[in-house]
Amino acid sequence: MERAAPQDLREWLDRVAQADELVVVDAEVDWDQEMAAITYLWTRRPGAPALLFRRVRGYGDRVRCLWNLLGSSVRRMALTLGAAHCASAMELVQYTRDLFRQRIPPVWVPPDRAPVYENRQLGDQVDVLSLPVPKHWPRDGGRYGGTFDVVLTRDPERGWINVGTYRMMVHDRNHVGLYVSPGKDARLHVERAWARGEPAEVVACWGVPPAWLVVSSQGFPKTESELEYIGGVLGRPLELVQGLTTSLPIPARAEVALEGVIRPGATRLEGPFGEFTGYYGRPEDHAFLVEVTGLYSRHQPILTNALMADYPSNEQAMLYAVARSARIWEDLERLGIPGIRGVWAHPAAAGGFGVTVVSLEQRYAGHAPQVLALAAQCPGGAYYTKWIIAVDEDVDPSDMDQVLWALSTRCNPAEDIDVLRQTWSTWLDPTQNPPEKRPYGSKALINACKEHRFLHQFSPRTRLARSVYERVRSRWAELGLGGQPPEVVALEEGR
Ligand SMILES: Cc1cc2nc3c(=O)[nH]c(=O)nc-3n(C[C@H](O)[C@H](O)[C@H](O)COP(=O)(O)O)c2cc1C
């Protein structure tokens, strides 16, 4: 397997620039909504390049701001994983599954070999607003850092370290709010530390390469170290340096990192924030209050930012379409489910959270309903998802045209839809009202496979005879049709 994932954000930027996937904005821009607005307008075109702002009002060119790192781009997702050879989305999902199977433990580097320590603010010197932290949307409750970040916390009982992606709202120079959804690992860590009367320590990196998010944004088994999975994605160990004011490690190649503590019971009102759903999430409410004890950065650091919006302007769209699909496929495989041909968490469905399509070769009675129930509730796919759709192996789950065709020709709604209730969801679901009803949700399981009971009697699909298909292919140029004929998978054999 090719192992060439960029190791840090600067290497990632070089590669993306070489591939003509980066646009640099030299004109001064405002941190107050303007950067986010430019990003939103720029990203209305699917696959739009990443955006690097070099000058921010009030901050000169000391700190650069990067937006639309992955957005809706399959190409930049492939570059991030060192998988430029993958031609299709489904190939990329397969490749990511392979990466998730390799775990490489992190290594420690001394502080003088940690770029993140090139600049340090400690104790009273800490000023988070020395960074051009943006406000994204007009109704946001404040300026949000760490929207494209990794956050480290430790399980107070077992000692293992979780890596998650959770946003942070700036309250003042040394306090930030940490928003963690129900059931997510950092929330469980903080609540369990508090139950023991202890503070919880936190490290957050606000400038990171997207490869780290491929892991931090996914649900991995709670008993396994995500630091090792990041090593697996990078193809070499993640470098860590000991924190200066907490007992936690800090990824040494982060652009910007802060460490701090959440004292028992410490919360403050936070939000709202323009969310992955394309709506403001929950109304202003309490979130963990982090007292920042250290702030570190590389020289001329780069802040990474995630715009949350309707597709294709949603930063997590392609990230989730690929990484979440890979996690769900892996979970099904580990459970011993045979015949899975593909999984796709559609990027337009609330940033890959809303719809999961699984393609399978039906091998036994009840196979498709089993796949639906497990894909709906496995660790990699249980959170939020509202629609889980099973299709047969001749349907590409990443091609919505084909999925709609299957829904319209192989699904009998009166028979083929089940609903799960009171499932794992979030305070951010706009359909659960009044907001106090949250965070429970529901899921529709839709079987759009041919009815198994009558598999052999099901009306034959109109397919080209293989012999005719091959003949037409070979005559394509002679026919004067130009280009190459399309690849067709479903063909009639022996006619
Ligand atoms: C760009 C981006 C921003 C995110 N922001 C948040 C957030 O603010 N709070 C949250 O709970 N989850 C957020 N998520 C989703 C979590 O990262 C995801 O649910 C992940 O599984 C959390 O890690 P955990 O499973 O280790 O708890 C975000 C995901 C992405 C890709």
Ligand as a Chemical Component Dictionary entry (heavy atoms), coordinates in Angstrom:
data_LIG
# 
_chem_comp.id                   LIG 
_chem_comp.type                 NON-POLYMER 
_chem_comp.pdbx_formal_charge   0 
_chem_comp.three_letter_code    LIG 
# 
loop_
_chem_comp_atom.comp_id 
_chem_comp_atom.atom_id 
_chem_comp_atom.alt_atom_id 
_chem_comp_atom.type_symbol 
_chem_comp_atom.charge 
_chem_comp_atom.model_Cartn_x 
_chem_comp_atom.model_Cartn_y 
_chem_comp_atom.model_Cartn_z 
_chem_comp_atom.pdbx_ordinal 
LIG C1  C1  C 0 -15.335 19.719 11.954 1  
LIG C2  C2  C 0 -16.062 18.972 13.045 2  
LIG C3  C3  C 0 -16.522 19.651 14.170 3  
LIG C4  C4  C 0 -17.177 18.952 15.198 4  
LIG N1  N1  N 0 -17.602 19.643 16.304 5  
LIG C5  C5  C 0 -18.142 18.963 17.345 6  
LIG C6  C6  C 0 -18.499 19.642 18.560 7  
LIG O1  O1  O 0 -18.351 20.848 18.689 8  
LIG N2  N2  N 0 -19.002 18.893 19.581 9  
LIG C7  C7  C 0 -19.202 17.549 19.469 10 
LIG O2  O2  O 0 -19.642 16.910 20.411 11 
LIG N3  N3  N 0 -18.905 16.887 18.320 12 
LIG C8  C8  C 0 -18.360 17.563 17.274 13 
LIG N4  N4  N 0 -18.022 16.896 16.128 14 
LIG C9  C9  C 0 -18.310 15.458 16.048 15 
LIG C10 C10 C 0 -17.350 14.657 16.886 16 
LIG O3  O3  O 0 -16.017 15.002 16.593 17 
LIG C11 C11 C 0 -17.542 13.155 16.669 18 
LIG O4  O4  O 0 -18.825 12.847 17.136 19 
LIG C12 C12 C 0 -16.494 12.282 17.327 20 
LIG O5  O5  O 0 -16.925 10.948 17.282 21 
LIG C13 C13 C 0 -16.212 12.652 18.745 22 
LIG O6  O6  O 0 -15.174 11.850 19.271 23 
LIG P1  P1  P 0 -15.457 10.713 20.356 24 
LIG O7  O7  O 0 -16.257 9.662  19.651 25 
LIG O8  O8  O 0 -14.085 10.277 20.717 26 
LIG O9  O9  O 0 -16.209 11.358 21.472 27 
LIG C14 C14 C 0 -17.376 17.559 15.090 28 
LIG C15 C15 C 0 -16.904 16.894 13.956 29 
LIG C16 C16 C 0 -16.253 17.586 12.944 30 
LIG C17 C17 C 0 -15.734 16.842 11.759 31 
# 
loop_
_chem_comp_bond.comp_id 
_chem_comp_bond.atom_id_1 
_chem_comp_bond.atom_id_2 
_chem_comp_bond.value_order 
_chem_comp_bond.pdbx_ordinal 
LIG C1  C2  SING 1  
LIG C2  C3  SING 2  
LIG C2  C16 DOUB 3  
LIG C3  C4  DOUB 4  
LIG C4  N1  SING 5  
LIG C4  C14 SING 6  
LIG N1  C5  DOUB 7  
LIG C5  C6  SING 8  
LIG C5  C8  SING 9  
LIG C6  O1  DOUB 10 
LIG C6  N2  SING 11 
LIG N2  C7  SING 12 
LIG C7  O2  DOUB 13 
LIG C7  N3  SING 14 
LIG N3  C8  DOUB 15 
LIG C8  N4  SING 16 
LIG N4  C9  SING 17 
LIG N4  C14 SING 18 
LIG C9  C10 SING 19 
LIG C10 O3  SING 20 
LIG C10 C11 SING 21 
LIG C11 O4  SING 22 
LIG C11 C12 SING 23 
LIG C12 O5  SING 24 
LIG C12 C13 SING 25 
LIG C13 O6  SING 26 
LIG O6  P1  SING 27 
LIG P1  O7  DOUB 28 
LIG P1  O8  SING 29 
LIG P1  O9  SING 30 
LIG C14 C15 DOUB 31 
LIG C15 C16 SING 32 
LIG C16 C17 SING 33 
# 
